[in-house]
Amino acid sequence: MRNETRGITCLVTLVMMMILVATVAGATSNENSFVNPPDYEVVIGDEMEGQGKAFTSPYVISSAEWRNDGEDMDGFFYSFSRGGWNSNGSTVCMMAPVFIASNVTLDEFYVTIDDTDDSVNGAVYLKRVNNYDGTIETVASVTSTGDTGIQNPSELGLAHLTSGNYSYYLTTCTISTSIFVYQARIWYTE
């Protein structure tokens, strides 16, 4: 009985090793394998296999990408049930990175905001920083008009050409618990 068990164990081990060797041999012979991935994304549809898929407009910055500026780390609340964040009653400033491609033209900037506070408006700014001298500029800004609920304020017709010399980010500050910030969208053309 012991020899039969040992024989079965050896047979199973041998089969597993053969499968492993065949898998590795197949993977190394395939130029688009896990070991050596291609430099392009394979897409299905109108584009042919092997053709790179272009980064497409709009570029979306979700509400989960926002982070606190470090001044009041407990000053905001992210609502999982609403999919956005708001101030918890103290002045809070938030920022979000924007990883937009170089040499594209920014055309439109939208932000979805739920603003039910008639005394305060929510403003979100798209900024760029010069990577070499640290100069900061506002590229676009949108402002909600309080007490109306879900809004998509926008700045259109930006015609702003991006460059590898700059980094981009979003920023906003608020004190209102009645202003929820959701996603931002940047439309661009190549």
SULTALIN-V233088 format. One record per helix or strand. SS is the DSSP state (H for helix, E for strand). FROM is the first residue (numbers start at 1). LEN is the number of residues. If there is no record, write none. Layout:
ss=<SS;SS>
from=<FROM;FROM>
len=<LEN;LEN>
This chain:
ss=<H;E;H;E;E;E;E;E;E;E;E;E;E>
from=<2;59;63;67;76;84;92;105;123;136;149;166;179>
len=<28;3;3;2;4;4;7;11;8;8;13;9;11>
